[in-house]
């Protein structure tokens, strides 16, 4: 009997260790051995298996183990339910998600802040405004006050549904709650202002962001430059582009493409050249993607010549001549 208990404990401990190491297949194999001997794992082992399978995206297997756990008389923790709920929603398994939430209610397992965050993230990502508001209302009734990450998601769902003034009311709610804005909230508000053409307010929010010691990231600058370009404020977009680099954030291809595309539409080739020279001085010139964009634009406007000389120059500067870049160069020359 002592040997059997030792073996049983050893199996359970091994399953938990393998789950922790991400060796889910091995853990499932040992589970089969335990069940083949007529035994069932411990509640802790079931929990580890369900969580590991859910985290690995093996949602249906995870749910099957959950059902076994319930049949054995064990009560899953909220942590286990949260792991499986997140996995279900990631795969849009809505019916299974509803069943899980019903099981939680039936077992008296209360939703916690993590549960509400999982539900809010899914509903916002799916553009479900009313479902998002319903979950937030339930969250508040349960005594969980939204934090800055939840508020940023609320702003996002209002913005995406064209309710930008409502989104900005959230800012007042955040300030009334005494919460400090994090970078997510700033980014959402700046993007909301930009989307609806309130560019001065977007710039004011950038200044507040800096005053409060929150450093703008590449997404912040992307948003500001993109919306200024889209609303025809190219000079301000260029100023933001320069300001971004002065603060140590260097442009990604998306910002670059947006900016030089607008400049080419205006025929502002001199300013395009200045931007390219500025990027070159910062060591950013060896990008085949950037050269491909520039060559394509010059080709469209009939300003591309001497392809052999340009290829030689690119080789000299160490730019990788990818097949895509060579195709773009050839196409640009063909348009002359």
N, C-alpha and C positions, 0 to 999 in steps of 0.2 A: 504493500500500500504506500509506504514511504517513497519507494522508487517511482511509483506511478505519479505521486504528487510532485516529486522533483521533476519528472519529465514534463508534466503538465505546466508547471511554473516556468520551466526552461523554454518550452514552446511559446508560451505567451510573451515572455521577455524577448525572445528572438524576433517574434513578429513585430513587436513595438520598435525594436532597434532597427530592423530592416525598413520599416515604414519611415523612421526618422532619417535613414540614409537614402531614401528614394527607391529602394529595391522592392517595389510593390509586387512584382510577379513572384519573387521568392516568398514574400509574406503570404500571398494568396495560396501558394503551394503548401506552406506549413499549415495554413488554416484548414486545407482539405485533409491533412493528416490528423489534425485534432478532431475534426468532425467525423472522420472515418473511424476513429476510435470510440465514437459515441459521446464525446464531450463537446462542450461549447467554450469559446474563448471567454475571458473576463470582460467586464464592461469597459475597462480601460483599453483592452486590446481591440475590441470592436470599434471604439472611438478613434483609435489610431488608424485603423484600416479605412474607415469611412472618410476621414480627413485626408489621408494620403491619396486615396483613389479620386476624391473630389479635386484635390489640388493638381492631380495628373490629368484632369479632364475626362476621367473614366466615370462619368456621372451615373450612368445606369447601373454599373457594378456597385458603385458607392451606395446607391439607393437600395439595391438588393441586400447588401450587408446591413443597412439600416433596418430593413424589414426583419431580417434574422435577429437583430439585436432586440427589436420590440417584441418578437415572438418569445425570446428567451426571458422576457420579463425585466430587461434592463431599460433604464430611462436615459436617453441621450441628453447631453448637456447642450446649452445654447451654442457653445462653440462648435459642436458637431453639426447642429442644424445650420449654422451660419456658413460653414464650409460647403455643405451640400447645396444650400440655397444659392450661394454665389456661383457655383459650378452650373447649376440648372439655368440661371438667368444668363450666364455667359453664352450658353448654347440655345437660349430662347425656348427652353422647355417649360412653357408657362403652366401647362396643366400639372406637371410634376411639382412646380414651385407652389401652386395653390394647395396641392395635397400636403406638402411639407408644412405650410403655414397652418393648415387645418390640424395636422398632427400635433404641432406645437401647442395650439389652443387646447386640444383634447387632453394633452398630457400636463397642461398647466405650466408649460415652459414659456416664460415671458420674453418678449423681444427685448434686446438691449440696443445700445447706441449703434453697435456694429451692424445689427440686423437692419435698422432703419437706413444706415448709410448704404448698405448693399442694395436695398430697394430703391432708394433715391437715385443712386448712380445708374441703375438700370432704366428707370422711368425717364430720367433726363436724357440719357443716351438714345432712348427710343422716341423722344419727342412727345412723351405722354404728360401733358401739362396737368390735367385734372388728377391723374393718378399720383403725380409728384406732390401736388398740394394736399391730397388726401393723406398720404403717408406722413408728410410734415405735420399736419394737424394731429394725427394720431401720436406722433413722436412727442409733440408738445404736451398732449394730454397725459402721456405716460411720465412726464417730468423731465424729459430730455430736451434741453434747450439747444437749438442749432448752434454749431460752432462756425468758424469762418469758412471751413471747407464746405459745409452744407449750404451756407448762404451764397457761396460762389456758384454752386450748382443751381440754386433758385434763380439767381441773376441770369444764368445761362439759359434756363428753360424759358423764362420770360422773354429774353432777347430773341431766342430762336422762334418764338411764336409772335414776334412783332410787337410785343408789349413792352417797349423800351422804357416808357415812363414808369410803368409798374416795377420794372427792374431797378430803376434808380431809387424808388421808394425803399427798396431793401437796404440801400446804403444808409438811409436815415434810421432804419430799424437796427442795423448793426451798430451804429454809433450810439443809439439810445441804450443798447444792451451793454455798452462799455467794452465792446470787442475791438481789438486792433485789426486792421485789414492786413491780410497776408498777400503774397504775390499773386495767388490765384484770383482773389477778389479784385485786386487792382487790374489784372489782365482782363477779367470779364467786363468790368465797368468801362475800361478804356476801349475795348472792342465794341461794346454796346454803343458808346458815344460815336465811335468811328463809323459804325455800320449805318447809323441814322443821320450822319452828316454833322453831328455836333462836335466839330473838330477842336474848337477852342476849349470846350469842356474836357475833351480827351487830353489835350496838352496840359491843362490845369491839373488833371489827375496824375499825369506823369510827374509834374513838379511836386505834388503832395507825396507821391510815392518816394521820391528822392529825399524830400525833407524828413520823412519818417524812417529813413535808413533802410528802405526796401529797394534792393538793386534790381532795375529792370533786366529781364532776361531777353533772349533772342525772340521769344514769342511776343513780348511787349513791343519791341522795335518793329518786328514783322507787321504787327497789327497797325501800328501808327503809320508806318511808311506805306503799307498797302492801301489803307483808307484815304490817306492824303493824295496818293496817286489816282485812286479811283474817282475822287471828287474833284480832280483837276488842280490840286494845290501842289504842283510839282516842285516849286521852289522850297516850300516847307518840307517836303519829303526828302529833298536833297540835304537840307539843313539837319534833319533828323538822322539821315544816313551818316553824315559827318560827325554829328554829336555822339551817335552810337559807337563809332570807332574811337573817338576821343576817350570814351569811358571804358575802353578795353574790350568791347564786344565786337567781334568781327562778323561781317555779313555772311549769311549762307546763300546758296544759289537762288533760293526763292526771292529774297529781297533784291538781289542783284538783277535778276530777270525782270522783276516788276518795274524796277527803276529805269533800267536802260531801254526797256520796251517803250515806256512812256516818253523818254527823251527822243527815241528814234521817231516816234509818231510826230513829235514837234520839229523834227529835223535838227535837233540840238546836238550835232555831232561833236562840237568842241567840248561841251560839258561831259558827254560820254567818254571822250578821250581823257579828260581830267580825272574822271572816276576810275578809269582803267589804270591810269598812271599812279593814282593814289593807292589802289589795291596792290599794284606792282611794288611800290615802295615798302609795303607792309609784308611782302613775301607771299602774297596771295595770288600771284599771277600764274602759277603752275597748275592750273586746273583745266583739264580738257573740256569739262562741262561748260565752264565760263567761255572759253574760246569758241566752243560750238555755238553757243547762243549769239555771241558777237558776230561770228561769221555769217550766221543765218540772217541776222538783222541787216548787216551790210549788204548781203546778197539781195534781200528783198527790195532795198532802196538803190540798187545799182551802184554801190560804192565799193565793191570787192574787186580787187585786181591783183596781178602778180601772185598767183597761187603758189608757184614754186618757191618764190622768195619768202613767202609767209611760212611755208612748211619748213624751210631751212631755218628760219628764225625761231620757230617753235622748238625744233630739235635742239638748237643751240641753247635755248632757255630751259631745256630739260622737261618740256611738256610731253606727256605720254600721248602718242598719236593713236588713239583708239580707233577701231573701225567706224564707230559712230561719228567721231570728229572728222575723219577723212571723208565720209559720205557727205557731211554737212558742208565741208570746204568745197567739194566737187560740185554740189548742188548750188552753192552760193556763186561759184564762178560761172556755172551754166546759165544763171539768171541775168548775166551782164548783157 
